[in-house]
């Protein structure tokens, strides 16, 4: 049970971050539960409105022996932004650090505070014809995107946050403010310190500001849903398209028949692009994009798909080119649709692109043999080797938790056998900590533990402690 906040501690926190910056009681509940996983109890929620107040609070917490969990928009999927069950952690919300400090159109950069939402940054950059080209189903904060190294559907062309990050400011666990905010694209003077905070989930420091590299907005896009001749043919399709259009290929996604059918079933307003024909066994979402308004990208996409269909060994059997917003609406509705189909056992895994067909066949076969009651509703970023392996359990009953962990053990074993990663994008968090300890090479674990101990010897910061 959560311990009440003492009057003395409340007074100290209010002195540091202001009276409105301390939240307790029922108002704190929204900060205690994650988007999908993670639910605990916070001793309090602290919402500083300046970087200086953030650093002052972190330093105070270190001196008082208080544990902190940093939280951005709380859209993560592994429980890394929510407190544990003991009620002894303070949630440090960065939502009030939401200033867009500078937009440099000539340099194509934005300097923002950590709490700025992706949608707000893109709205501010749009008049200059720019955007942060990381397309996600959620609307995260920039600090959270750096902490988790988000990638999204267009990582194939633009890379993830590690690629887009040019500068960083963070508060270290002792309250020291670290700044590397020069915003240089070329800087090779030693260890790139800012990269230590990318993808480590807030366990090494609290990100407060960032400089990110923007990209020109796509002026024209063309999008199609394509039925490959077989899943084994997908790498050849990808290779053929890349060799012809290069960076014009902005997205190359995969959607299983089960995932697409569930989405259309739960969203009647979304039309079946293949009607009146049945949904193909597997579907690719392919997007071409150009920054020049006069590029005829749709004609190019149609012509290329026709060639793939008419080649001596046909790589595709059907293709439907449609309005990009309608096709992307289907893609972005998948996750929420599956939640209405039953209990979802979700995985975010990756292997090399060339091994994706073999991995998928292996894991689907093993699941059908050992857990035939699960429906495989996968989709993912085939262009960069990522697969959201969502397993729907329509009538979950019995030892649900025990069964789920047996399923996870099977999937992670197959991932490891194919040389893959158990967490392609969403990080570790409490949900994946035991898997991290099992599959991450011991020298890598030891180095990470040493770094954590060096910066945070008493493990006061973060929802996951690798030490």
N, C-alpha and C positions, 0 to 999 in steps of 0.2 A: 504494500500500500504506500502511496506517495506521502512523504513526510511534509508537513506544512512548512512554508517558508517563514523563517524566524523574522521578527520585526527588525532586528539588527541587520540581517543580510538583505532584506528588502530595502532598507534605508540606504545601504551601501550601493546596491545595484541602481537604485533611482538616482543617486548622486552621480553615478558614472554615465548613465544613458538617458536620464530624464524620467519623470514620473510615468509618462505614457509609454516609455520603452520597456517596461516590465509587465509581463502578462502572467497571471496565474488563474487557477480555478477553471470553470467551464470554457472561458475564452481561449484557454491554451489547448483545447482538445484538437483543433484543426491542425496544430503543429505536431501532434503526437502520433498521427496516423499517416502512412505513406500512401501513394497512389494505388499500389497493388499489394506490396508487402511492407511489413514493418509497422508495429503498433506497440506503444509503450506508455510510460508516464514520465513527465518532466517535472523536475523540482520547480522550474520556472522557465519562462520564455523571455529572452532578452532581445530587443530590437533596436540596436544603436542606429542613429541617423547620420553619423559621420565616421570616417576612417579612424580619426583620433579616438573617438569614444569606443570604437571596436577594439583598438589596441589596448586602451586603458582597461577595458573589461577583461580581456584575455590575460593581461598581466596580473590583474587582481585575482582572477580565478586560479592562476598558477600559484600565487602566494598563499591562497586560502585552501589549496588542495581540492578545488572543485573540478568536476568533469564536465566537458563541453562537447556538444554535437553541433557542428555547423550545418545550417540548412539554407538552401536557396529557395527555389519555387516548389520544392518537395515533389517533383515529378518522377523521381527515380524508381527503379523496380527491384532493388535488392536490399532495401531497408537501411541504407547507409546514412540517411538524413533524418532518422527518427530516433528517439531515445529508447533505451532498454526498459525492461519491466520493473526495475527496482525503484524508480522515482528519485534517483540520486544524480541525474544529469541535468544540466541547463542547456536548453536549445538556444543556440545563437542564430537567430534569423537575420539574414542579410537583406530582407525584402525592402528595407527603408533606404538602402544604399542604391538609389535608382537614377542617379544623374548620368546623362550622356554628356561627357565633359568636352569632347571635341570630335568633329568629323572633318577629315582632311581628304577632300575629293582628289586632289592631285596625287597624294600618297596612297589613296584608297585604304585609309585606316580609320578606325573609330577608337576613341579612348572612353571607356565606360566604367562605372562602378559595378560591383559584383551582382547587385540585385536587379540590374536592368534586364527586362525580359527580351527574349529573341524577337518577339513581335514588335516591341517598342523600338528596338534598334533598327529593324528593317523598315519600319514606318518613317523613322527619322532619316534614314539613308536613301529612301526612294526618290526624293526630289533630285538628288545628285546622280540618279541612275545606278545606284549601288545596293548591294545587300550582303548579309553574311550567309553564304550559300550552304547552309546546313539545314536540310529539310526534315523536320521531325513531326510526329503525331502530336506531341505535347508542346507546351509553350514554356520552356525552362528559362532559368536565369543564366546570364553569361558566366557568372562564377561557377554555378553548378555544371555548366557545359564543359568548362575547363577541368574541373575536378574529376569529371567522369570521362573526359575525352570523347564526347559524343561525335557520331559520324553521320548517321541518317541515310536517306535514300539517294543522295547525290554525292556520296563520298567517292564514288568511282571517278568523278571528274575533279572534285574540289578538295578532297581530303577531309580529315576530321579536325577537331580543335587543335590538336598538336601541330598540325600543318598551318592553321590560321593564326596561331598565337605569336605576337611580336613583342609583347611586353607584359609584365606581371608585377603586382604588388600584393604582398601577403603578410599577415601577422603570424609570427612564429609562436610556438606554444608557450614561450616565456613572456610574450607581449612585445617582443622586438618587431619593428616594422621593417620588412625587407622590400626594397624597391629595385626593379630592373625594368625601367619604363622608357628606354631609349627608342623603342619601336623600330629597331634596325632589322632589315632582312638579311644582312650579312654581318656576322659578329662571331669571330672564331678565336676568342682570347682564353679559352679554357672550358671548364664545365659550364654547360648551359643550365644555370641554376633554375630558371623559371620552369624548365621541363620536368623538374622533380615533382612539381605540384600537379602536373597533368595526369589524370587517371588514377591518382592515389586517394581519391574520395575524401579529402579533407583531413587525412590522418597525419600530415606533416605540417599543416598550417592552414590558416583561414584566408582564402583569397578575397581581396577587397577591391582591386581594380585590375583592368586588363586592357591591353591594346590588341585589337584584332584586325586582321587583314580582310578587307571587303573585296567583292568581285563585281564586275559589271552585270547589271540585270539582264537576263535573257529576254530579248525582244520578241523572238518567235520560238515556239516549241511545237513539236508534233509528237503525238503519243499513240501507241498501239498496244493492243492485247494480242499476243501471238501464241499459237499452239505449236510447240516443237514436235518434230516427228517422234522424238523420244527424249526422256530426260538425259540419256547418254549423249544426245546430240547438242545439248546446251552449250558446253564449252566451245564447240566448233562454231556455233552461231555467234557467240560472243567474240571469238577470235576474228571471224570474218568481218563482222561489223566494225570492230576496232581498227582493223587494217585498212578499211575503206574511209571511215569518217573521223577517226582519231578522237579529239576532245569534243567533237560535236555530240558524241554519245554521252548524255548526262545522267541517264538512269538505266539500269538493267536488273529488274526485280523478278522474282519468281513467286507464283501463287498456286497452291495445290487446288485441285477440284473441290475437296472437302472445305477448305477455307473460303473459297469463292462462293460456293453454294450456301454456306452458313451466313455469309455477309448479305447475299441477296435475299435470303429468307428473313433475316432480321431487319432489313431496310428495304421495304417494298418500294420506296421512292427511287431506288437505284435499279436501273434497267439492266437486264442481262445482255451484255454486248454480243453474245453469240446466238441469241434467239433468232429464229425458232430452232436452231440446232442445239443439241445438248452441250453442256459445258465440257471442254476438253479435259483429259486427265491431269494435265498440268498446263499452266499459262505463264507466259513471260510478259512483263510490262516493260516496254522499251520506249525511251524518250530521246529525241534529238532536240538540241537547243542551239540557237545562234544569237549572238549579240547584235548582229546587223538586221535591221527590220526587213530588208528586202531579200534575205536569203530564203529560198523556197524549200524549207526544211521538210514540209509535208510531202512534197513531190519526191524528194530524195528518199525519204523513209519508205514511201509506197513502192518506188522503183526497186529499192534494195530488197524489200521483203518479197517482191515478185520474183526476183532473181533467186533468192534462197528457196522459194517454193518450186521453181521451174528447173533447178539444177539437176544434173543426172542422178545424184543422190539427194533427194529433197530433204532439206533440214527442217522445214516447217510445213504444216498441213493446213493451217488456217491463220488469218490475221484480220483484225478489225481495227482500223484507224478511227479514232473518235476525238471528241472534244477533250482536251487535256484535263480540264477541271472535273469532268464526269468520271474519267478513268481514275484519276487520283482520289476522288471521293470514295471509290470502291476500295482502293488500296489502304487508305487511312481509316476505314471503318472496320477493318478485319479484327483487330484486337478486342474492341468493345463488343463486337458481334459474338465472338467466341465465348465471352464471359456469360452470355445468356444461353449457351448450349449445354452447360454443365460445368463441373469443376475442371479448371484449366491447370495443367502441369506445364509450365512454360520454361523453355530453354532458349538462351541466346548464345549460340555456339558458332564456331568458324573452323574451316579447314582451308587448304589451298583451293583455288578455283577449280583446278583440274581434277581434284579429288572429291568435289561435292557430289557428283552423281553416284560414285561408289559408296561414299559415306551414307548418303541418304538411303540407298538401296539396302545397305547393311543394317542400319538402325531401324528402318521400317520393318524389315524382315524379322529382326530380333524381337521387336515390340509385338508384332502379330503372333509370334510363337509363344511368348511369355505372358503378354497382357492383351489378349484379343479384344477385350472390352473397351480399349482406348481407340479413339478416332484421331488419326494423324492429320492435323490441320496446319500444315507448315506454310510459311512464306518467308521471304527474306531477300537479302542483298547479294544475289548471285554474282554481280559484277565485282564484289570485293570479298567473296568467300563466306559471307555471313548467312546464317539460317536461323530464323525464329521457329524452332521446333515446338509448336504448341500441340499438346496432347489433351483432347477433351474426353472427360470421363462423364458420360451422360447421367448415370444413376449411381453416383459415388455412395458407397456404404461399407460397413464393416470397419476394418482397421485402415482407415483412409490414410493417416499419416505414415503408417508402416509401409503400406503399398506404394505411396508416393516416393518414399526414400529408396525403395527397391527399384522403382522405375528410374529414378535419378542415377542410381548406381549403374544400371545397365547403360543408360545413354552416355554417361561420362566415360565409361569403360570403352565404348565404341569411339567416342571422340578422341580419346587418348590413343587408341589403336591406329587412327588415321592421322595422327600427328597434329591434332587440332587444339583449339582453346575452349575451355568450358565457359568463358565469358568474353564474347566478342566485343561488346560495347558497354554493358551496364555496370562493369566493375565487379568488386567482390562483395562487400557488405556482409552483414551477419548471415544472410541467406547462403552465401557461397564460401564462408570461411573454412568450413571443414573440407570442402573440395579443393580450395587453395592449398591447404596443408597436405593434402594427399597427392596432388598432381604437379604442383609447382616444384621445379628442381631445387634440391636442398641448398646449393650455393646461392641461388637467387633469393630463396627465403632468408638465408643468413644475412645476405647483404641488405635486404629490406629491413630486417629486424635491427641490424646495427644502425642503420640510418634513423629508424624510428627512435631507438634508444638514445642516440646522440641528440636529436632535436627535442624529444619528449620523453625524458627518462622515467617519468612517473605515469606515463600512458594516460594523460588527462584529456587528450584531444581525440575526437573521432569516435564513430560507432564501431569501428573495427580496429583491433590492435594486433599488428603483425609481430610484435616483439615477444 
